[in-house]
């Protein structure tokens, strides 16, 4: 079974690598158009996307229409296998009134799309086995380094798979006899319409900035944005991965999410539980509610306004702003608090009475960091945070 999964994962890795290239100097034998339609829109149009076991790219429409194209190309593939591949696809798209609905499902996605659950179990076992007995200090990451990490997320993920499977990375040279299947789905969306999406076991990449209103229910999916945000946004992400260079507004919920990487964030509300979150820079006014997650805050803009965080059973690693003036206040109970060589423990409170743990600066300063943490750990650092033996 393990060897079988190795083959499947290698097919996944090869498919991603080839799909990511801008051009392929390979003449394919067959090309099948699964779906190719355009739909006119106006300011009242709603686009409903139901994507299951699907990989797709979203780009900005050059006109006021929604354009969806879905193709599969084959090289050195048996007719019987091509027929089977096409039979396993379910696709439909229609417009009724001002609602456009597009639904797609690939029943053989386990071969070349995800297997997220199995992959994560494998990577988790590999990382646990190779973990040092004493945790290394956490270094402050620059915004640019985190943005590079987001950009390279697919490569980093692939390298972890190689490590877990003990496969040595190598460049695969194309042979004229190799079998190749290229799947491409492009969704072009105009900027004025509301997008409602249900994503399951999928991989969705937004190649352009996206400021449309969105209502998304995301399950076991990898989703990646450039700059994204709308005051009316509601995104509910359960499991999988979330990447965004910048979030400018909206309401986002993450539960059991393997990794959340955000470059910059402003005017945003986040709710999390059992999730790992890294934020490159708090740019302006962010509010976070958390239960039992791990947060790393690396940088703050010159005028970041206010960061409010209410958490329970959380682990918070926060690098202090480089600005000379800001106000910081931490309150809570049953919490261990680390700052430089000072360790403060606030004991449990039977009546849930909070105590002030730390206060820095002038309360009137417009730049404020306010944390309310119970039953957790909070660490502050300047250039690095040493975990020591917490």
N, C-alpha and C positions, 0 to 999 in steps of 0.2 A: 504493500500500500504506500509506504514511504517513497519507493522508487517511482511509483506512478505519479505521486504528487510532485516529485522533482521534474518529471517530464512536463506536467501541466504548468508548473510555475515557469519553466524555461520557455514554454510557448507564450505565457503571459508576458514575460520580460522582453522576448523578441518582438512580440506584437506592439508593445508600448514604444520600444526603441524605433522601430520602423515607422510607426504611426506618427512619431514626433518629428520626423524629418520633413523638411519643407517640400523637397522633390525627391522622387525615386527614379533613377535611371534604369528602370526595369519595365519592359513591355509585358503587360499583364495579358493573360489569355482571354479572360471574360470579365465583363463588368455588368453587374445587375443593379438597377435602380429600384430600391425597395419603396421609396416614397419621395415625391418631388412635387410640392404644392406651394402656392402663395395665397395669402388671405389678406384682404384689405382691412384696415382698422381706422378707428377714430378715437377721440379722447375717452370714450366710454367702453372701449373694448377690454375684455378680460381674456387673457391667454391661460388655459389650464393645461399643464404638462403632467402626465402620469408616466414616469420612466421607471422601469424595473429591469435590472440586469442589463444596463445600457451605459455605453460611454458616448458622451456628446460634447461638442464645443458650442458655446454661445458667443455670438458677435453682434455688434450694432447693425441694424438694418440701414441701408442707404436710402430707403424711401419710407413711406408710411405703411408698409405691408410686412406681415410675418412671412418669412420664407423658410421652409424646412426641406432639407435634402438628406437622403439616407441611401448610401451605396455600399456595395460589397464587391471587391475585386478578387480574382482568383488567378493563381499561377501554379501550374503543375499539380492541379487538384482533380481528383477523379470526379466524373460526372455524378456518380452516385453520392459522393460526399457533398458536392455543391448542392444537389437537390435536397439533401438532408439539412444542410445549413439553412437553406431558404425556408424549408418547411417549419423549422423551429422558431421562426420569427412571427410575431404578432404585431401588426402596425395598423393604426387607424387615425384619421384626422378629418375633422369637419367643422363647419361654422354654422351655428344656430343663433340667429339674432346678433347680439354683440359678443357672444362667447365662442371662442375658438378652442377646441379640445384636441389635443394630440396625445395618443397613448401608444406605448411600445413596450415590448417584452421579448427578451431573447432567452429561450429555455435552455440553451447550451452555454450560458455565460460562464459556467464553472470551468470551462476549458481555457478561456483566454481573457476573461474580464476581471474577476475579483478574487473569490475565496477569501474574503477579508477576515472572517472569523478564524479560519484555519491558519492563515498567514500570521495573524496577530498572536495566536497561541505559540506558534513556532518561534517568532521573533522574541516574544516575552521570555520563553525558556532559554533562548540563546543569550539574551542580555543578562538574565539572572545568573546564569552559569559563569559569565565572564565579568561579573561585577566585582570590584575591589572590596576587600573586607572593610576598609575605611573610606567613606565617601570623600571625593575630591572637592575642593572649594568650588563654589559657583562663581564664575567670573561675570562681571558686567558685560553684556553684549551691546554693541553699537546698533543703532537702527539699521545701518547699511548691512551689517552682518546677518541680522535677522531677516531682512528682505531677501538677501542672497539664499538663506536657508529655505525660505518659502519658495523661491524660484527653483531651487534645486531639490525640492521635496521628493519628486518622483525618483531621481537618481539616488538620493539618500535612502529611500525606502527599498529600492532595488538592491543596494549594497547590503542592507540589513538582511534581505532575503538570501543573498549569496552567502553571507556569513552564517546564517542559521542552517543553511543547507550544505555548508562547507564546500562551496563552489568557488573556484578561483575566477575572478572577473577576466574576461578576454573579449577582444573585438571579433565578432562573428563576421567572417568574410562570406559575401553572397556567392552561392554556387548556382549555376544555371539550372541545376536539377532540383534545387530546394523547393519545397512547397511553401507558398506564401498566400495568406488571406489578409486583405486590408479592408477594415470596416471604417467608414467615415460618416458621422452624422453632424451636420451643421444646422444650428437654429439661429436665424437672424430675427432680432426683436427690435421694433422701433421704441424710442425712448419714452413715449407718452402712455403706454398701456400698463395695466395692472397684471402681474404674473402670479398665478397660483400654481404651486408645484408640489407633487408628491414623488419623492425619490426614494427608491429602495434598491440596495445592492448595486449601486451605480457609481459612475465617475463623471462629474460635470465640471467643466472648466470654462470660466468666463474670460475671454481674451481681451475684452474692452472694459473700460469703466462702466459701471452699471448702477444708475440712480433711480431706476423704476421702483414703483411700489411693489413689494414682494410679500407673499404669504406662502411660506414653505414648510413642509413636513418632511424631514430628511432622516432616513434610517439606514444604518450600515453602509454609508456612502462617503466617498471622497469628493469634496467640493472646494473649488478654488476660485477666488475673486482677485481682481486688481483693486481698484477703489470701488467701494460699494456703500450704499446707504440711502435711506429715505426715512423721514420721521414716522411714516406709517408702516415700516417694515416689521414683520413678525416672522422670525425664523426659529424653528424648533428642530434641533439636531440631536439625534440619539445614536450613539456609537459612531464608528467611522472617524473621519478626519475633516478638519475645517482650516482653510488657509485664506488669509486676506491681507493684501498689502496695506489697506487702509479701510477703516469703517468710519463713516461720517455721521451716521444717525441710525436710530432704530432700536428694536427690542429683540434680543437674541437669547435663546435658551439652549444650553448644552448639558446633556445627561450621558454619563458613561462614555464620553467622547475620548478616543485614544489620545488625540493631540489637537490642540487649538493654537495656531500661530497667527498673531495679529501684529502687523508692523506698527501702524499708528491708529489711534482711536480717539474719537471726540463725540460729545453729545449723544452718548449711547448708554443703554441699560443692558446689563448682562445678568442672567440667572444661570447658575451652574450647580451640578452635583456629580461627584465621582469623576472628575475631569481634570486633565492636565492642561494648563493655560500658560502661554508665554506672550507677553506684550512688550513690543520694542519701545514704544513711547506713548505716554499719556499726553495727548495734545491739548485736550480741553474737556472739562466737565464729564466725568464718567462715573456711573453708579453700578456697583456689583453686589449681588446677593449670592452667597455660596453655602453649600453643605458638603464637607468632606472632599474638597478638591485641593489641588496643588497649584499655586500661582507664583509666577516670577514676573516682577515689574522691573524693567531695566533702565528706563530713562523717562524724563519729563521735559516738556517744552518750556520755553522761557516764561510764558504766561499760561499755565495749564489749568487755571481755574480751580476746580475742586475734584478730588478723587474721594468718593465715599465707598466704604466697603463694610458690609455686614456679613459675618460668617460664623459658622459653627463646625467644629471638628476639621478646620482647614489648616493647611500649611502654606504660609505666606512668606515669600522671599522678596524683599523690596529694597532696591538700590535708591538711596536718598538723592533728591534732585541736586544737580550741580550748581543751581542758582544759590546765591548766598542768603536769600530771604524767602522763607516760606513758613507756614504754620503746620505743625504736625501734632496730632493728638491720638492716642490709642487708649481704648477702654475695654473692659471685659472681665471675665472671671474664669477660673480653672484653665489658665493659659500660661505658657512659658514664653518669655519675651527676651530676645537677644539683641543687644546693641553694644558694639565694640567688646570690651571685656566685662560688661555688666549683664548679668542674668537676673531677670525679675520673674518670680512666679506668683501669680495671683491665685489663691486657693479657690476651691469650689464654693459656691454660695447656695445655701439651702433655699434662700428666698430669691435667687436669681438677681442679686444686687451686684451691679457692675462697679468696678474700681478703676480709677485712672492709673494707667501704667506709665505713660510717658507723655511729655508735652515739650515742644520745641517752638520757639518763635513767638511772634505777636498774633494774637487771635484775630486782629483786624486785617491781617495780610490777606489779599484776595486769592493767593495761592495756598490751598489748604489740602491736607491729607488727613482724612478721618477714618479710623478703623475701629470697628466694634467686633471683637473676636472672642468667642467662648469655646472652651474645650479644645484649644488648638495651639499652634506654634506660629510665632511671627518673628522673623529675623530681619534686621536692617544692616545694610552694608554700604560701602563707598565704592571701592573698586572690586572687591570680592567678598563673598560670604563664606566663612569657614564653618562647616557643619559640626566639626569636632565630634563629640560623642553625646549627641542630644539625648 
